[in-house]
Amino acid sequence: MNTQELLDAARGGDEAAFGRLVEKHRAELQAHCYRMLGSTPDAEDALKETLLRAWRALSGFEERSSLRSWLYAIATNACLKAIERRPSRVLPIDYGPAADPHDGPGEPLLESVWVDPYPDGALGLEEGLTTPEARYEQRESVELAFIASLQHLPARQRAVLILREVLGFSAGEVAGMLDTTADAVYSALQRAHKAVDERLPEQSQQTTLRALGDDGVREIVERFVDAWDRSDVDAVAALLAEDAIMEMPPIPTWYRGRNAVADFLRGWPLSVTGRFRMLPTWANGQPALAHYEWDGEAALFRPHGMTVLTLRGDRIAELTSFLAPEIPGRFGLPGAYPADSSTRPDVQS
C-alpha cells in the first residue's frame, strides 16, 4: 500500500497500517526526543507517548501539513510536558568545580540529573544538513557538547532551535507546531543561538573527525584501548590534551588537566593492572568505548559503563565516562566480556 492507503487504513483502525506508516519516522523522532531531553530512556518514553497520542488523534489529522511535521509537533509537545516534570540534564562540569584527584571520586547522585550517551546505530540520521535552511549537521546535532548545551536553554527555546536549525522546518511551520507566531519563533531563536554558541567549542567533532580521517581516529582509539587494558597511565596521559577533562556521571566529581586526570587514573580505576576491558563503539557521533570490570567470582568482565571521547586535533580533550552497567546493553553490546589467562587482572576482586 502507498502512504495514502496506509493512512486511510490506519484511520479505519488498522494498527498494523499505522505501524508501517510511522516506522520510517521512528528513529528520527527518537533522536529528536533525545535532543530535547538529553536522556536515552526519557527519549524512548517520549517516543512511545508520541506514537500513542498520534494513534489516538489520527482521525483528526487533516493533512494540512505533512505526516512528518504533524508527528514532530506531537513529539515536541510530549517532550515539553516531560521537561515540566523533571530537572534539566547536565554533565558534571556544569554541576560544580573541578576536584582534587588525590581526594578520589565522590558519591554518585541518586537523582537522575545527567545527560547520557545515545547509540549511533539508533540515530537513523543522514550526513550533512536536513535542508539548506538548517544550520547544524545531523550528526553534529547529537554530539555531547551540543546536547549538553541544549539542556541549558528554556524548553521552548530548545524546541525552536532544534525544529528550525537542526530539522530545517520553516518559521511558520515551527510557529504552528508550538501554537505561537513566526515573530516569537525568530525572537526565541536569536536568544537560543546566543546561549548555545557561548557553550560550544570552536570546532565540532564532525569537523575534527573528518580532518583526522578514519585511519587517524582508529589509531587514537586503538592506542587508548591498548593503554587502558594494560593500565598504562603514562600511555593514556600521552593521548590527552594538556587541559583535558574527565567526567564520570552519575558521580559529580570531575578533573581538569592532563596531570590531574593521570593522578586520578593512577590512584583509582587503573591502580590494578587489567581491571577493565574496553570494546570500541560509537555514541553521539563520536568514538566511544564500552568498559567491562573484572568480577573475580564469576571469572569474567561485567558491563561497567561507557566512555565517550571528545577529540581536539589528534588529542583527547574530554573523557566522559558514564558509569552505568546498563548502557552497553542499549548499544547491543555483549552482557559480559569473557576472560582467559591472558586477560585476567593481576589482583582479582
C-alpha positions as CSV (number, residue, x, y, z in Angstrom):
1,M,0.0,0.0,0.0
2,N,1.1,3.6,-0.6
3,T,1.2,6.3,2.1
4,Q,-2.4,7.4,1.4
5,E,-3.7,3.9,1.5
6,L,-1.9,3.2,4.8
7,L,-3.2,6.4,6.2
8,D,-6.8,5.5,5.2
9,A,-6.4,2.0,6.7
10,A,-4.9,3.4,9.9
11,R,-7.8,5.8,10.3
12,G,-10.1,2.9,10.0
13,G,-8.5,1.3,13.0
14,D,-5.8,-0.8,11.3
15,E,-2.9,-0.8,13.9
16,A,-0.6,-2.7,11.5
17,A,-1.1,0.0,8.8
18,F,-0.3,2.7,11.4
19,G,2.9,0.9,12.4
20,R,4.0,0.8,8.8
21,L,3.0,4.4,8.3
22,V,5.2,5.7,11.2
23,E,8.0,3.2,11.0
24,K,10.2,5.3,8.7
25,H,9.9,8.3,11.1
26,R,10.6,6.3,14.3
27,A,14.4,6.7,14.5
28,E,14.5,10.4,13.7
29,L,11.7,11.1,16.1
30,Q,13.5,9.3,18.9
31,A,16.7,11.3,18.1
32,H,14.6,14.5,18.3
33,C,13.3,13.5,21.7
34,Y,16.9,12.8,22.8
35,R,18.0,16.2,21.7
36,M,15.1,17.7,23.7
37,L,15.5,15.6,26.8
38,G,19.2,14.7,26.9
39,S,18.4,11.1,28.1
40,T,18.0,7.9,26.1
41,P,15.4,6.3,28.4
42,D,13.4,9.6,28.5
43,A,13.6,9.8,24.7
44,E,12.3,6.2,24.4
45,D,9.4,7.0,26.8
46,A,8.6,10.3,24.9
47,L,8.6,8.4,21.6
48,K,6.1,5.8,23.0
49,E,3.9,8.7,24.2
50,T,4.2,10.4,20.8
51,L,3.0,7.3,18.9
52,L,0.2,6.7,21.4
53,R,-1.0,10.3,21.0
54,A,-0.7,10.1,17.2
55,W,-2.7,6.9,17.1
56,R,-5.5,8.4,19.2
57,A,-5.5,11.7,17.2
58,L,-5.2,10.2,13.7
59,S,-8.8,10.8,12.8
60,G,-8.2,14.5,13.4
61,F,-5.2,14.7,11.1
62,E,-6.5,16.9,8.3
63,E,-3.4,16.6,6.1
64,R,-2.9,20.4,6.0
65,S,0.7,19.6,6.9
66,S,2.9,16.6,6.1
67,L,2.6,13.5,8.3
68,R,6.2,14.0,9.3
69,S,5.7,17.6,10.6
70,W,2.5,16.5,12.3
71,L,4.4,13.8,14.2
72,Y,7.2,16.2,15.1
73,A,4.6,18.6,16.6
74,I,3.2,15.8,18.7
75,A,6.7,14.6,19.7
76,T,7.9,18.2,20.6
77,N,4.9,18.8,22.8
78,A,5.3,15.4,24.5
79,C,8.9,16.5,25.3
80,L,7.8,19.9,26.6
81,K,5.4,18.2,29.0
82,A,8.2,15.8,30.1
83,I,10.6,18.7,30.8
84,E,8.0,20.3,33.1
85,R,8.1,17.2,35.3
86,R,11.8,16.7,35.9
87,P,15.1,18.7,36.3
88,S,17.3,19.7,33.4
89,R,20.0,17.2,32.4
90,V,23.6,18.3,32.8
91,L,27.2,17.0,32.8
92,P,29.4,17.2,36.0
93,I,31.4,20.1,34.6
94,D,28.1,22.2,34.8
95,Y,27.4,20.9,38.3
96,G,30.3,22.1,40.3
97,P,34.1,23.0,40.3
98,A,36.9,20.6,39.3
99,A,38.1,18.3,42.2
100,D,41.5,17.4,43.5
101,P,42.3,14.0,42.1
102,H,44.0,12.8,45.3
103,D,40.7,13.0,47.1
104,G,39.2,10.3,44.9
105,P,35.7,10.2,43.4
106,G,32.7,11.4,45.3
107,E,29.5,9.5,45.8
108,P,27.0,9.2,42.9
109,L,23.9,11.3,43.0
110,L,20.7,9.3,43.3
111,E,18.7,11.9,41.4
112,S,18.7,11.5,37.6
113,V,20.1,14.8,36.5
114,W,22.7,13.6,34.0
115,V,22.9,13.7,30.2
116,D,23.6,10.2,28.9
117,P,25.0,8.7,25.7
118,Y,23.0,7.8,22.6
119,P,23.9,4.9,20.3
120,D,24.8,5.9,16.8
121,G,23.1,2.8,15.4
122,A,19.7,4.2,16.7
123,L,20.1,7.6,15.2
124,G,18.9,6.9,11.6
125,L,20.5,10.2,10.5
126,E,21.9,11.2,7.2
127,E,25.2,13.0,6.7
128,G,25.0,16.8,6.3
129,L,22.0,19.1,6.7
130,T,18.4,18.1,6.6
131,T,17.5,21.1,4.4
132,P,19.5,24.1,3.0
133,E,17.8,26.2,5.7
134,A,19.2,24.1,8.6
135,R,22.3,25.4,10.4
136,Y,23.6,22.3,12.2
137,E,24.6,19.0,10.6
138,Q,22.5,16.0,11.6
139,R,25.4,14.2,13.3
140,E,26.7,17.4,14.8
141,S,23.3,17.9,16.4
142,V,23.7,14.8,18.7
143,E,27.3,15.5,19.8
144,L,27.7,15.6,23.6
145,A,28.7,19.2,23.7
146,F,25.6,20.2,21.6
147,I,23.2,18.0,23.6
148,A,24.6,19.4,26.9
149,S,24.3,23.0,25.6
150,L,20.7,22.5,24.6
151,Q,19.8,21.4,28.1
152,H,20.7,24.9,29.4
153,L,18.0,26.5,27.2
154,P,14.4,27.2,28.4
155,A,12.3,24.4,27.0
156,R,10.5,26.4,24.2
157,Q,13.8,28.0,23.0
158,R,15.3,24.5,22.9
159,A,12.4,23.3,20.8
160,V,12.6,26.3,18.4
161,L,16.3,25.9,17.9
162,I,16.0,22.1,17.1
163,L,13.0,22.4,14.9
164,R,14.3,25.4,12.9
165,E,18.1,24.9,12.8
166,V,18.5,21.1,13.1
167,L,15.4,19.8,11.3
168,G,15.0,22.7,8.9
169,F,11.3,23.5,9.4
170,S,10.3,27.0,8.4
171,A,9.5,29.6,11.0
172,G,5.8,29.3,10.0
173,E,5.8,25.6,10.5
174,V,7.5,25.9,13.9
175,A,5.0,28.5,14.9
176,G,2.2,26.2,14.0
177,M,3.8,23.3,16.0
178,L,4.2,25.4,19.1
179,D,1.0,27.4,18.8
180,T,2.8,30.8,18.6
181,T,3.8,33.3,16.0
182,A,6.6,33.5,13.5
183,D,7.9,36.6,15.2
184,A,8.0,34.8,18.5
185,V,9.9,32.0,16.8
186,Y,12.5,34.4,15.4
187,S,12.9,36.1,18.8
188,A,13.3,32.7,20.7
189,L,15.8,31.5,18.0
190,Q,18.0,34.6,18.4
191,R,18.2,34.1,22.2
192,A,18.8,30.4,21.8
193,H,21.7,30.9,19.3
194,K,23.5,33.2,21.7
195,A,23.3,30.9,24.6
196,V,24.3,27.7,22.7
197,D,27.1,29.4,20.8
198,E,28.7,30.5,24.1
199,R,28.9,26.9,25.2
200,L,30.0,25.1,22.1
201,P,33.7,24.5,21.2
202,E,35.1,26.4,18.2
203,Q,35.1,23.2,16.1
204,S,32.5,20.4,16.1
205,Q,33.5,16.8,16.5
206,Q,32.4,16.0,12.9
207,T,34.9,18.6,11.6
208,T,37.6,17.1,13.8
209,L,36.8,13.6,12.8
210,R,36.9,14.4,9.1
211,A,40.2,16.1,9.4
212,L,41.7,13.1,11.2
213,G,40.2,10.6,8.7
214,D,39.1,7.1,9.6
215,D,42.6,5.8,10.0
216,G,43.6,8.7,12.3
217,V,40.6,8.1,14.5
218,R,41.1,4.4,14.6
219,E,44.7,4.8,15.6
220,I,43.8,7.1,18.6
221,V,41.1,4.6,19.7
222,E,43.4,1.6,19.4
223,R,46.2,3.3,21.3
224,F,43.7,4.3,24.1
225,V,42.2,0.8,24.3
226,D,45.7,-0.8,24.5
227,A,46.9,1.6,27.1
228,W,43.8,1.2,29.3
229,D,43.7,-2.6,29.0
230,R,47.3,-2.6,30.3
231,S,46.6,0.0,33.0
232,D,49.4,2.1,31.5
233,V,48.6,5.6,32.9
234,D,51.5,7.2,31.2
235,A,50.4,5.9,27.8
236,V,46.8,7.1,28.4
237,A,48.1,10.6,29.5
238,A,50.2,10.9,26.3
239,L,47.0,10.8,24.4
240,L,45.4,13.6,26.4
241,A,45.3,17.3,25.7
242,E,47.1,19.4,28.3
243,D,43.8,20.8,29.6
244,A,41.9,17.5,29.2
245,I,38.8,16.9,31.3
246,M,37.5,13.7,32.8
247,E,33.8,13.4,34.0
248,M,32.1,10.3,35.4
249,P,28.3,10.8,35.7
250,P,26.4,9.9,38.0
251,I,29.4,10.9,40.1
252,P,29.5,14.7,40.2
253,T,33.3,14.7,40.7
254,W,35.4,15.8,37.6
255,Y,39.0,16.6,36.9
256,R,40.7,19.2,34.7
257,G,44.3,18.9,33.3
258,R,46.4,16.0,31.9
259,N,48.3,15.6,35.2
260,A,45.1,15.7,37.4
261,V,43.4,13.1,35.2
262,A,46.6,10.9,35.3
263,D,46.8,11.2,39.1
264,F,43.2,10.1,39.4
265,L,43.6,7.2,37.0
266,R,46.8,6.0,38.8
267,G,45.1,6.2,42.2
268,W,41.7,4.6,41.3
269,P,40.5,3.0,38.1
270,L,43.9,1.9,36.7
271,S,45.5,1.1,40.1
272,V,45.1,-2.6,39.3
273,T,46.5,-3.9,36.1
274,G,44.0,-5.3,33.8
275,R,40.9,-4.5,35.9
276,F,39.0,-3.2,32.9
277,R,38.5,-4.2,29.2
278,M,37.2,-1.9,26.5
279,L,35.1,-2.5,23.4
280,P,35.1,0.3,20.8
281,T,31.8,1.6,19.5
282,W,30.2,5.0,18.6
283,A,28.0,7.2,20.6
284,N,26.6,10.7,19.8
285,G,28.5,10.7,16.5
286,Q,31.8,10.3,18.5
287,P,34.2,7.4,19.2
288,A,33.2,5.6,22.4
289,L,34.3,2.7,24.5
290,A,32.1,0.3,26.4
291,H,34.0,-0.8,29.6
292,Y,33.8,-4.0,31.4
293,E,35.1,-4.6,35.0
294,W,36.5,-7.8,36.4
295,D,34.3,-10.0,38.5
296,G,36.5,-12.5,40.2
297,E,33.7,-14.7,41.5
298,A,32.2,-15.1,38.0
299,A,35.7,-15.1,36.3
300,L,34.6,-12.6,33.6
301,F,34.3,-8.9,33.0
302,R,30.9,-7.4,33.6
303,P,29.5,-4.3,32.0
304,H,30.5,-1.2,33.9
305,G,29.6,1.8,31.6
306,M,30.8,3.7,28.6
307,T,33.3,6.4,27.9
308,V,32.7,8.9,25.0
309,L,35.9,10.5,23.6
310,T,35.9,14.1,22.6
311,L,38.8,14.9,20.3
312,R,40.7,18.1,19.6
313,G,43.1,17.6,16.8
314,D,44.9,14.3,17.5
315,R,44.5,14.6,21.3
316,I,41.6,13.6,23.6
317,A,40.2,16.8,25.1
318,E,37.4,15.1,27.2
319,L,36.8,11.7,28.7
320,T,33.1,11.4,29.6
321,S,32.7,8.1,31.4
322,F,29.1,7.2,32.0
323,L,29.2,4.8,34.9
324,A,26.1,2.7,34.4
325,P,26.2,-1.0,33.7
326,E,23.0,-1.0,31.7
327,I,24.5,1.3,29.0
328,P,26.5,-1.2,26.9
329,G,23.3,-3.3,26.5
330,R,21.5,-0.3,25.0
331,F,24.2,-0.4,22.3
332,G,23.6,-4.0,21.6
333,L,27.0,-5.0,23.1
334,P,27.7,-8.2,25.0
335,G,26.4,-8.7,28.5
336,A,29.9,-9.9,29.6
337,Y,33.5,-9.9,28.4
338,P,34.9,-13.4,28.8
339,A,38.4,-13.8,30.3
340,D,41.2,-16.2,29.7
341,S,44.5,-16.4,31.5
342,S,45.9,-13.6,29.3
343,T,43.2,-11.2,30.2
344,R,42.7,-11.7,34.0
345,P,43.8,-8.8,36.2
346,D,46.8,-9.0,38.5
347,V,44.5,-8.8,41.5
348,Q,41.1,-10.5,41.3
349,S,38.4,-8.9,43.2
